[in-house]
Amino acid sequence: MIIYNINQSTEEWQALRIGKFTASNFHIFLGNSQTRTNEIYKKAAERLTGKKCDQDNFRNGHTERGHELEDLAREAYTFETGNEVEQVGFVELDDFVGCSPDGLINSKGLIEIKCLDNHGFIKAKNKDYIAPIHKTQIQFCLMVTNREYLDYVIFNPNFGDKGLIIRTVERDEEYIDKIKDALEKAKNEVIKEIELFSKN
């Protein structure tokens, strides 16, 4: 495992992610959709060209809000818990796998921050809700970093002193085994597509 202390969203950070399976969208590979098939081809293309797929170079309102509020959320978390957060750019498990946690907590924990819009925040708070895609992201990050727990932080400053939710999620070995199986299958498919391309 290699930890890169660089700023996320920079060109250097993007380059480290090229052709790798990462936590943010790995939920796709747990199914058998057309989106999954397309992602296999995209990973193969990135590994062959060394370039990020053009359609991934976009940002929407959700990602923009997250980037704007993430530092504020991290400060609120530290104030609430007393935990110092060590920011990292990218954690590489191997040539095919890595993740970008929002921070490391002591020697055993991670932090993942979600800055939800107003209605999403109410849903998360009132229903004790963690979206399935985020559950996969959490366990993927715990797998890559070999850590024991992740503090899942949901933040929205519009709700004042109720605008911070912290949920500690423990490492789930059964779910991680499911991720590992899907990961091995996806890796082999990418390798196969690269080999087929190289023969033609």
Contacts in CASP RR format, 6 or more apart in sequence:
PFRMAT RR
TARGET T0000
AUTHOR 0000-0000-0000
METHOD contacts of the structure
MODEL  1
MIIYNINQSTEEWQALRIGKFTASNFHIFLGNSQTRTNEIYKKAAERLTG
KKCDQDNFRNGHTERGHELEDLAREAYTFETGNEVEQVGFVELDDFVGCS
PDGLINSKGLIEIKCLDNHGFIKAKNKDYIAPIHKTQIQFCLMVTNREYL
DYVIFNPNFGDKGLIIRTVERDEEYIDKIKDALEKAKNEVIKEIELFSKN
1 91 0 8 1.000
1 92 0 8 1.000
1 93 0 8 1.000
1 144 0 8 1.000
1 145 0 8 1.000
1 146 0 8 1.000
2 91 0 8 1.000
2 92 0 8 1.000
3 88 0 8 1.000
3 89 0 8 1.000
3 90 0 8 1.000
3 91 0 8 1.000
3 92 0 8 1.000
4 13 0 8 1.000
4 16 0 8 1.000
4 88 0 8 1.000
4 89 0 8 1.000
4 90 0 8 1.000
4 91 0 8 1.000
4 92 0 8 1.000
5 87 0 8 1.000
5 88 0 8 1.000
5 89 0 8 1.000
6 12 0 8 1.000
6 13 0 8 1.000
6 16 0 8 1.000
6 89 0 8 1.000
6 90 0 8 1.000
7 13 0 8 1.000
7 89 0 8 1.000
8 89 0 8 1.000
8 90 0 8 1.000
8 100 0 8 1.000
9 67 0 8 1.000
13 89 0 8 1.000
13 90 0 8 1.000
13 100 0 8 1.000
14 52 0 8 1.000
16 90 0 8 1.000
16 92 0 8 1.000
17 52 0 8 1.000
17 90 0 8 1.000
17 98 0 8 1.000
17 100 0 8 1.000
18 46 0 8 1.000
18 47 0 8 1.000
18 50 0 8 1.000
18 51 0 8 1.000
18 52 0 8 1.000
19 43 0 8 1.000
19 46 0 8 1.000
19 47 0 8 1.000
19 50 0 8 1.000
19 96 0 8 1.000
19 190 0 8 1.000
20 43 0 8 1.000
20 92 0 8 1.000
20 95 0 8 1.000
20 96 0 8 1.000
20 97 0 8 1.000
20 98 0 8 1.000
21 29 0 8 1.000
21 43 0 8 1.000
21 96 0 8 1.000
21 97 0 8 1.000
21 98 0 8 1.000
21 183 0 8 1.000
21 186 0 8 1.000
21 187 0 8 1.000
22 97 0 8 1.000
22 98 0 8 1.000
22 99 0 8 1.000
22 100 0 8 1.000
22 140 0 8 1.000
23 98 0 8 1.000
23 99 0 8 1.000
23 100 0 8 1.000
23 101 0 8 1.000
23 136 0 8 1.000
23 137 0 8 1.000
23 138 0 8 1.000
23 140 0 8 1.000
23 141 0 8 1.000
23 144 0 8 1.000
24 100 0 8 1.000
24 137 0 8 1.000
25 39 0 8 1.000
25 133 0 8 1.000
26 136 0 8 1.000
26 137 0 8 1.000
26 140 0 8 1.000
26 179 0 8 1.000
26 182 0 8 1.000
26 183 0 8 1.000
27 132 0 8 1.000
27 133 0 8 1.000
27 136 0 8 1.000
27 137 0 8 1.000
28 35 0 8 1.000
28 36 0 8 1.000
28 39 0 8 1.000
29 36 0 8 1.000
29 39 0 8 1.000
29 182 0 8 1.000
29 183 0 8 1.000
29 185 0 8 1.000
29 186 0 8 1.000
30 136 0 8 1.000
30 178 0 8 1.000
30 179 0 8 1.000
30 182 0 8 1.000
31 182 0 8 1.000
40 186 0 8 1.000
40 189 0 8 1.000
40 190 0 8 1.000
40 193 0 8 1.000
41 193 0 8 1.000
42 53 0 8 1.000
42 56 0 8 1.000
43 186 0 8 1.000
43 190 0 8 1.000
44 190 0 8 1.000
44 193 0 8 1.000
44 194 0 8 1.000
44 197 0 8 1.000
45 53 0 8 1.000
46 52 0 8 1.000
46 53 0 8 1.000
47 190 0 8 1.000
47 194 0 8 1.000
48 194 0 8 1.000
48 197 0 8 1.000
62 117 0 8 1.000
65 115 0 8 1.000
65 117 0 8 1.000
66 113 0 8 1.000
66 114 0 8 1.000
66 115 0 8 1.000
68 115 0 8 1.000
69 115 0 8 1.000
69 155 0 8 1.000
69 156 0 8 1.000
69 157 0 8 1.000
70 102 0 8 1.000
70 113 0 8 1.000
70 115 0 8 1.000
72 155 0 8 1.000
72 157 0 8 1.000
73 113 0 8 1.000
73 115 0 8 1.000
73 153 0 8 1.000
73 155 0 8 1.000
73 164 0 8 1.000
74 85 0 8 1.000
74 87 0 8 1.000
74 102 0 8 1.000
74 103 0 8 1.000
74 111 0 8 1.000
74 113 0 8 1.000
74 153 0 8 1.000
76 155 0 8 1.000
76 164 0 8 1.000
77 83 0 8 1.000
77 85 0 8 1.000
77 111 0 8 1.000
77 113 0 8 1.000
77 151 0 8 1.000
77 153 0 8 1.000
77 155 0 8 1.000
77 164 0 8 1.000
77 166 0 8 1.000
78 84 0 8 1.000
78 85 0 8 1.000
80 164 0 8 1.000
80 166 0 8 1.000
81 151 0 8 1.000
81 166 0 8 1.000
83 105 0 8 1.000
83 106 0 8 1.000
83 111 0 8 1.000
83 151 0 8 1.000
84 105 0 8 1.000
85 102 0 8 1.000
85 103 0 8 1.000
85 104 0 8 1.000
85 105 0 8 1.000
85 111 0 8 1.000
86 103 0 8 1.000
86 104 0 8 1.000
86 105 0 8 1.000
87 102 0 8 1.000
87 103 0 8 1.000
88 100 0 8 1.000
88 101 0 8 1.000
88 103 0 8 1.000
88 104 0 8 1.000
89 100 0 8 1.000
90 98 0 8 1.000
90 99 0 8 1.000
90 100 0 8 1.000
91 98 0 8 1.000
91 99 0 8 1.000
91 100 0 8 1.000
91 101 0 8 1.000
91 141 0 8 1.000
91 144 0 8 1.000
91 145 0 8 1.000
92 98 0 8 1.000
93 99 0 8 1.000
93 143 0 8 1.000
93 144 0 8 1.000
96 183 0 8 1.000
96 187 0 8 1.000
96 190 0 8 1.000
97 144 0 8 1.000
97 183 0 8 1.000
98 144 0 8 1.000
99 140 0 8 1.000
99 141 0 8 1.000
99 144 0 8 1.000
99 145 0 8 1.000
101 110 0 8 1.000
101 111 0 8 1.000
101 112 0 8 1.000
101 141 0 8 1.000
101 145 0 8 1.000
101 150 0 8 1.000
102 110 0 8 1.000
102 111 0 8 1.000
102 112 0 8 1.000
102 113 0 8 1.000
102 153 0 8 1.000
103 110 0 8 1.000
103 111 0 8 1.000
104 110 0 8 1.000
104 111 0 8 1.000
104 145 0 8 1.000
104 147 0 8 1.000
105 111 0 8 1.000
105 151 0 8 1.000
108 147 0 8 1.000
108 148 0 8 1.000
108 149 0 8 1.000
109 147 0 8 1.000
109 148 0 8 1.000
109 149 0 8 1.000
109 150 0 8 1.000
109 151 0 8 1.000
110 141 0 8 1.000
110 142 0 8 1.000
110 145 0 8 1.000
110 147 0 8 1.000
110 149 0 8 1.000
110 150 0 8 1.000
110 151 0 8 1.000
111 150 0 8 1.000
111 151 0 8 1.000
111 153 0 8 1.000
112 134 0 8 1.000
112 137 0 8 1.000
112 138 0 8 1.000
112 141 0 8 1.000
112 150 0 8 1.000
112 151 0 8 1.000
112 152 0 8 1.000
112 153 0 8 1.000
113 153 0 8 1.000
113 155 0 8 1.000
114 124 0 8 1.000
114 134 0 8 1.000
114 152 0 8 1.000
114 153 0 8 1.000
114 154 0 8 1.000
114 155 0 8 1.000
115 154 0 8 1.000
115 155 0 8 1.000
115 156 0 8 1.000
116 124 0 8 1.000
116 154 0 8 1.000
116 155 0 8 1.000
116 156 0 8 1.000
117 156 0 8 1.000
118 156 0 8 1.000
118 158 0 8 1.000
118 159 0 8 1.000
121 154 0 8 1.000
121 156 0 8 1.000
121 158 0 8 1.000
121 159 0 8 1.000
121 163 0 8 1.000
121 165 0 8 1.000
123 129 0 8 1.000
124 130 0 8 1.000
124 154 0 8 1.000
124 165 0 8 1.000
125 154 0 8 1.000
125 162 0 8 1.000
125 165 0 8 1.000
128 167 0 8 1.000
130 138 0 8 1.000
130 152 0 8 1.000
130 167 0 8 1.000
130 169 0 8 1.000
134 152 0 8 1.000
135 169 0 8 1.000
135 175 0 8 1.000
136 175 0 8 1.000
136 179 0 8 1.000
138 150 0 8 1.000
138 152 0 8 1.000
138 169 0 8 1.000
139 171 0 8 1.000
139 172 0 8 1.000
139 175 0 8 1.000
139 176 0 8 1.000
139 179 0 8 1.000
140 179 0 8 1.000
141 147 0 8 1.000
141 150 0 8 1.000
142 148 0 8 1.000
142 149 0 8 1.000
142 150 0 8 1.000
142 171 0 8 1.000
142 172 0 8 1.000
142 176 0 8 1.000
143 176 0 8 1.000
143 179 0 8 1.000
143 180 0 8 1.000
147 171 0 8 1.000
148 170 0 8 1.000
148 171 0 8 1.000
149 168 0 8 1.000
149 169 0 8 1.000
149 170 0 8 1.000
149 171 0 8 1.000
150 168 0 8 1.000
150 169 0 8 1.000
151 166 0 8 1.000
151 167 0 8 1.000
151 168 0 8 1.000
151 169 0 8 1.000
152 166 0 8 1.000
152 167 0 8 1.000
152 168 0 8 1.000
152 169 0 8 1.000
153 164 0 8 1.000
153 165 0 8 1.000
153 166 0 8 1.000
154 164 0 8 1.000
154 165 0 8 1.000
154 166 0 8 1.000
154 167 0 8 1.000
155 163 0 8 1.000
155 164 0 8 1.000
155 165 0 8 1.000
156 163 0 8 1.000
157 163 0 8 1.000
END
